[in-house]
Amino acid sequence: MSIRIYIGNLPQGFNPKEFDSILKSISDSIRFKAVLDKETKECRGFGFATTNNEENANLLIQKLNGFEFNGSKLRVELSEKKDSSSKRSSGNLNKNKKRKDFKKVVHSDAPDLEAPDPRWAGELSKLKDLLANQKTLA
Protein backbone atom coordinates (compact mmCIF):
# COMPACT_ATOMS: atom_id res chain seq x y z
CA MET A 1 0.00 0.00 0.00
CA SER A 2 1.36 3.38 -0.98
CA ILE A 3 1.52 6.15 1.63
CA ARG A 4 1.14 9.69 0.33
CA ILE A 5 2.76 12.63 2.13
CA TYR A 6 2.02 16.32 1.56
CA ILE A 7 5.07 18.59 1.41
CA GLY A 8 4.20 22.29 1.42
CA ASN A 9 5.77 25.72 1.68
CA LEU A 10 8.35 24.94 -0.98
CA PRO A 11 10.42 28.01 -1.88
CA GLN A 12 10.17 29.97 -5.13
CA GLY A 13 12.78 28.82 -7.62
CA PHE A 14 12.38 25.30 -6.25
CA ASN A 15 15.04 22.87 -7.52
CA PRO A 16 13.60 19.32 -7.60
CA LYS A 17 17.02 17.65 -7.99
CA GLU A 18 18.33 19.33 -4.86
CA PHE A 19 15.20 18.31 -2.95
CA ASP A 20 15.43 14.73 -4.23
CA SER A 21 18.93 14.46 -2.76
CA ILE A 22 17.48 15.40 0.66
CA LEU A 23 14.77 12.76 0.28
CA LYS A 24 17.31 10.12 -0.78
CA SER A 25 19.32 10.83 2.39
CA ILE A 26 16.24 9.72 4.37
CA SER A 27 15.32 6.72 2.21
CA ASP A 28 15.79 5.54 -1.37
CA SER A 29 12.19 4.35 -1.59
CA ILE A 30 10.67 7.86 -1.40
CA ARG A 31 9.43 9.36 -4.65
CA PHE A 32 8.46 13.05 -4.93
CA LYS A 33 6.40 14.97 -7.46
CA ALA A 34 5.93 18.73 -7.28
CA VAL A 35 2.60 20.24 -8.33
CA LEU A 36 3.24 22.59 -11.26
CA ASP A 37 1.31 25.58 -12.56
CA LYS A 38 -0.38 24.72 -15.87
CA GLU A 39 0.66 27.91 -17.62
CA THR A 40 4.11 28.75 -16.24
CA LYS A 41 5.21 25.15 -15.48
CA GLU A 42 6.73 26.40 -12.21
CA CYS A 43 6.21 24.74 -8.83
CA ARG A 44 3.06 25.96 -7.04
CA GLY A 45 4.77 25.66 -3.65
CA PHE A 46 3.78 22.12 -2.74
CA GLY A 47 4.02 18.53 -3.85
CA PHE A 48 3.51 14.95 -2.77
CA ALA A 49 5.95 12.24 -1.75
CA THR A 50 5.03 8.58 -1.83
CA THR A 51 6.56 5.59 -0.11
CA ASN A 52 5.49 2.00 0.48
CA ASN A 53 6.85 1.85 4.01
CA GLU A 54 5.03 3.44 6.97
CA GLU A 55 8.31 3.69 8.88
CA ASN A 56 9.86 5.75 6.05
CA ALA A 57 6.78 7.98 5.95
CA ASN A 58 7.01 8.71 9.68
CA LEU A 59 10.77 9.30 9.40
CA LEU A 60 10.24 11.73 6.51
CA ILE A 61 7.61 13.69 8.45
CA GLN A 62 9.76 13.75 11.56
CA LYS A 63 12.91 14.96 9.76
CA LEU A 64 11.44 17.42 7.25
CA ASN A 65 8.49 19.02 9.07
CA GLY A 66 9.81 22.47 10.01
CA PHE A 67 13.07 21.84 8.13
CA GLU A 68 14.44 24.99 6.51
CA PHE A 69 14.97 24.50 2.78
CA ASN A 70 16.26 27.48 0.74
CA GLY A 71 14.82 29.97 3.23
CA SER A 72 11.41 28.31 3.71
CA LYS A 73 10.31 26.10 6.59
CA LEU A 74 8.70 23.03 5.07
CA ARG A 75 5.32 21.72 6.15
CA VAL A 76 5.23 17.93 5.94
CA GLU A 77 2.25 15.78 6.92
CA LEU A 78 0.29 12.74 5.82
CA SER A 79 -1.90 13.56 2.86
CA GLU A 80 -5.63 13.27 3.42
CA LYS A 81 -7.48 10.98 1.07
CA LYS A 82 -9.90 12.60 -1.33
CA ASP A 83 -13.54 11.75 -0.79
CA SER A 84 -14.43 9.41 -3.65
CA SER A 85 -17.90 10.96 -3.92
CA SER A 86 -16.34 14.31 -4.81
CA LYS A 87 -14.38 12.84 -7.72
CA ARG A 88 -15.85 13.33 -11.13
CA SER A 89 -15.10 11.16 -14.08
CA SER A 90 -14.90 13.24 -17.26
CA GLY A 91 -17.20 15.91 -15.86
CA ASN A 92 -20.03 13.57 -14.85
CA LEU A 93 -21.07 12.52 -11.38
CA ASN A 94 -20.33 8.98 -10.37
CA LYS A 95 -23.17 7.05 -11.99
CA ASN A 96 -23.10 4.21 -9.46
CA LYS A 97 -24.37 6.45 -6.68
CA LYS A 98 -27.95 7.63 -6.58
CA ARG A 99 -28.73 11.26 -5.92
CA LYS A 100 -30.45 12.09 -2.70
CA ASP A 101 -34.15 12.75 -3.01
CA PHE A 102 -35.06 16.08 -1.52
CA LYS A 103 -37.54 18.82 -2.22
CA LYS A 104 -36.07 21.89 -3.80
CA VAL A 105 -37.35 25.34 -2.98
CA VAL A 106 -37.08 27.33 -6.17
CA HIS A 107 -37.20 31.11 -6.02
CA SER A 108 -39.65 32.56 -8.45
CA ASP A 109 -39.87 36.11 -9.70
CA ALA A 110 -43.48 35.52 -10.66
CA PRO A 111 -45.86 37.61 -8.54
CA ASP A 112 -48.83 36.22 -6.66
CA LEU A 113 -51.85 35.58 -8.86
CA GLU A 114 -53.89 38.16 -6.93
CA ALA A 115 -51.59 41.11 -7.61
CA PRO A 116 -50.67 42.33 -11.10
CA ASP A 117 -47.09 42.25 -12.22
CA PRO A 118 -45.53 45.55 -11.04
CA ARG A 119 -43.62 45.86 -14.31
CA TRP A 120 -46.94 46.26 -16.15
CA ALA A 121 -48.82 48.26 -13.52
CA GLY A 122 -48.55 51.53 -15.47
CA GLU A 123 -49.78 49.92 -18.69
CA LEU A 124 -52.66 48.19 -16.89
CA SER A 125 -53.88 51.43 -15.32
CA LYS A 126 -53.88 53.14 -18.75
CA LEU A 127 -55.84 50.25 -20.23
CA LYS A 128 -58.39 50.39 -17.41
CA ASP A 129 -58.86 54.14 -17.95
CA LEU A 130 -59.37 53.63 -21.71
CA LEU A 131 -61.97 50.93 -21.10
CA ALA A 132 -63.80 53.03 -18.49
CA ASN A 133 -63.96 56.08 -20.79
CA GLN A 134 -65.07 54.12 -23.83
CA LYS A 135 -68.75 54.30 -24.66
CA THR A 136 -70.51 51.05 -25.15
CA LEU A 137 -72.69 50.57 -28.23
CA ALA A 138 -76.16 49.54 -27.23
N, C-alpha and C positions, 0 to 999 in steps of 0.2 A: 504494500500500500504506500502510495506516495504522500509525503507530508509537504504541504505548501506553506511558505513563510513569507510574510510581507516585510519588505525592507523599504522604508521611507526616509524622507528628508535627505535625498541624495543631492550633492552640490551641483551647481550649474557647471557646465563644461565637464560633465561626468565622463571618466575614462573607464569603460567596461573591463579592459585588460588589466588595469591596475587593481580594480576591485576583485576580479577573478583570482588574482594572486593572493589576496587577503582570504578569500573563501577557501582556496586550496590549502592554505596554511592550517585551516581548521579541519577540513576533511576533503578528500578527493572526490567523494560521492555527491557533493553539493553542486547543483547546476543553477545558474542565475540568468534571468531574462529581464532586462529593463523595459518599462513601458514607454514607447516612443510617441511623440506627437505625429499625427498623420501628415500634416503639411510640412513641418520643418525637419522631421526625422530626428529631432533631438530628444533626449531623455526628459520625461515629464516630472522627474523628481522622485520616482518610486519604481519598484520592480518586485519580482517574486523569485524566491529561491525554492528549489525542490530537492528533497532527499528521501531516500527510502528507509532511513534509520531514525527512529525517534530520539535516540541518544545524540546523534549528530544535530538534529533539529534543536534540541535543548541546549547543546553546547554552542551552536551558532547564535541563538538568542542571548545566551548568557554573555558571550564574548563581544558581540557587536551592538547590543542595545545600549545606546549612550556613547558608543565609540565615536571619536572624532575622526572624520574622513574628509580631507581637503577643506577644513574649516566648517564642516557641518556635523552636528551630532546626529547619528543615525537612530532611527526608530525601527526596532526589529521585534516582530511578534508573530504568533501563529496567524495564518490567514483564515478568515471566517469563510465558511462554505456559502456559496450563493444558494438562495432558496430556489429549488427547481421549478416552483410554480411561477417565478418571475421571469424565467428564461423564455425566450420566444424563438421558435424555429422559423426562419425566413419570414419574419413579420407577422406570423399567425400565432394565436394562443395555442397552447398544448391541447390537441384535440381529444386526448384521452380523458381529460378532466371535464366534468360538467360544470357549467356556470351555476352560480347560486341563484335560486329563484327569490326575487324580492320585488316589492312594488316600488316603482319609480314615481317620484313626485316631479312632474314636469311643469316648469313655469310657463305660463301662457300670457301673452300680451293681449289676448282677446278680452274685451270688457264683459261684464255681466250682461245677460240677455235683457235685463230690465232697463239698463242705461244705454243711451246711444254712444257710439264711438266718439270720443272727444275730438278726434281729428276731423270729423265731419259735422261737428255741432253747428258751426257757422253756416254751412251749406244747408243743413236740415232746417234751421230757423228761417232762412230765406225761402225755402220751398214751402214751409208751412204758411208764411205770410202770403205768398203768391196764391196758394190754394184758398186761403180765407178771403182774399180780396176778389177772387174770380167769381163772376156771376154764373149761376147755374141756369141752363136752358130748361124751361119747363113749359 
